[in-house]
């Protein structure tokens, strides 16, 4: 079974919709708040929101160390299901 991780920070306005769409797509991710991570945590180097499947980006992006960004991409539940299917 695949491991999903949803990475976000609270002030990103797209995080809530992205998590809702991921859940509607059947994903039950471990949810990680970037604000709670130490700077040296490997998950701290992703934009909000990001969804990883077994370490591969389904949506979102890798960022430069210490850089915060809020992505504009909020894929629909259908798009998330498609991307997950391509990632397997």
C-alpha positions in Angstrom: 0.0 0.0 0.0 1.3 3.5 -0.9 2.2 6.0 1.7 0.7 9.5 1.2 2.0 12.7 2.9 0.1 16.0 2.6 2.4 19.0 3.4 1.0 22.5 4.0 1.2 25.6 6.1 -1.9 27.2 7.7 -1.6 30.6 6.0 -1.7 29.1 2.5 -5.2 29.7 1.2 -5.2 26.7 -1.1 -4.2 24.1 1.5 -7.7 23.4 2.7 -9.2 22.8 -0.7 -6.3 20.7 -1.8 -6.6 18.4 1.2 -10.4 18.2 0.7 -9.9 17.2 -2.9 -7.2 14.6 -2.0 -9.6 13.0 0.6 -12.4 13.0 -2.0 -10.0 11.1 -4.3 -9.7 8.4 -1.6 -6.4 9.5 -0.2 -5.9 9.3 3.5 -2.5 11.1 3.9 -0.4 11.8 6.9 -0.8 15.5 7.3 2.3 17.6 8.0 2.2 21.2 9.0 5.3 23.0 7.7 5.1 25.4 10.7 5.9 22.5 13.1 9.0 21.2 11.3 12.6 22.0 12.0 14.5 23.6 9.1 16.6 20.4 8.6 13.6 18.2 8.2 13.5 16.9 4.6 9.7 17.6 4.4 10.4 21.3 5.1 11.6 21.8 1.5 8.2 21.6 -0.2 5.6 24.1 -1.1 2.1 24.3 0.4 0.1 22.4 -0.6 2.1 19.3 -1.7 1.0 15.7 -1.8 3.6 13.0 -1.9 3.0 9.3 -2.8 5.9 7.2 -1.7 8.1 10.2 -1.8 7.0 11.2 -5.4 5.3 14.6 -5.9 1.6 14.1 -7.0 1.0 17.9 -6.8 3.0 20.8 -5.3 6.7 21.3 -5.6 10.1 21.0 -4.0 11.5 24.4 -2.9 14.9 25.8 -2.0 15.9 25.2 1.6 14.3 27.7 3.9 11.9 29.0 1.2 8.2 29.1 1.8 5.8 29.2 -1.1 2.1 28.7 -1.6 1.2 26.9 -4.8 -1.7 28.0 -7.0 -2.3 24.4 -8.3 -5.4 22.9 -6.6 -6.1 19.8 -8.7 -9.6 18.3 -8.6 -10.3 14.9 -7.0 -10.5 13.4 -10.5 -7.1 14.9 -11.4 -5.5 13.6 -8.2 -6.9 10.1 -8.9 -5.4 10.3 -12.5 -2.0 11.5 -11.2 -1.9 8.7 -8.6 -2.6 6.2 -11.3 0.3 7.5 -13.4 2.6 7.4 -10.3 2.1 3.7 -9.7 
